[in-house]
């Protein structure tokens, strides 16, 4: 749990640099590796999870409690990450 929270706190710190920044992209990679403690998502599943965080009002509220706009930023950063991985 602490690792997950640390990832989100780092993502909040990177928000001012943009979703495509090297910092945000490194955090998405760290988040993906953290998820592997529970399951190993493929790229489409990773993107679907980020979409769920943004689209489901319950998840969005939890993320936005940490920082307003975090759920949307996560989705944007993960979208960039997935697109880059598919190239």
N, C-alpha and C positions, 0 to 999 in steps of 0.2 A: 504494500500500500504506500509506504514512504517513497519508494522509487517512482510510482505513478504520480504522486503529488509533486515530486521534484521535477518530473518531466513537464508537468503543466505550469509550474512556477517559472521554469526556464522558457517555456513557450510565451508566457506573458511578457517576460523580459525582452524577448525577441520581436514582439509585435511591432514595435516602432521601426524595425529594420525591413519589414515586409515579408510576406509569405514565401517569396522566392529567394530570400537571402540565404547565404550559406549557413548562417546560424540557425534559422528556422528549419532548413532542410536537414541539418544534422540532428536537430531535436526530433523531427519526425522519424528519422532512422532509429534514434534511441527509443522512441515510443514503440516502434515496430518490434524492436528486440525485446522490450519489456513485455509486450503482449505475448511473446513466445513462452513466457512462464505459464500461460493459460492455454494457448492454442497458437498455431502458426497460420496466420491469415495470408492468403494470396493477395495480389495487388487489388483485385476487384473487391475482395472482402474488406481490405483495409479502407478503401474509399467508402464502401457501404457503411462501415462503422462510423467514420467521420461524418457521413451524411446523417446517420441516425443521431449522433450527438447534436447536430445542428437542427434537424427537422423535428425531433421528438421534443415537445415542450418540457417534459420532465428532465431530460438530459440537458437540454439547452439552459434551463433555469439553474441547474447545478453548476454548469460551466460558467455561466454568466455571473454567478455568485462569486466565483474566484476572480473574475474580471469581465466587465461588460465587453461583449464582442468576441470572447475567447472561442466559443463554439464555432462561430463563423470563420474566424481566423484559422482554427484547426482544419476546418474543411478546405479552406483555400490552400493552406500549406500542404495538406495531404494530397490534394488534387495535383499540385505542382510536382510533388514527389512521385506520385504514380505515373504521371505523364513522362517525367524524366526517366523513370525506371523502364518504361515500355519502349524507349527509343533504342 
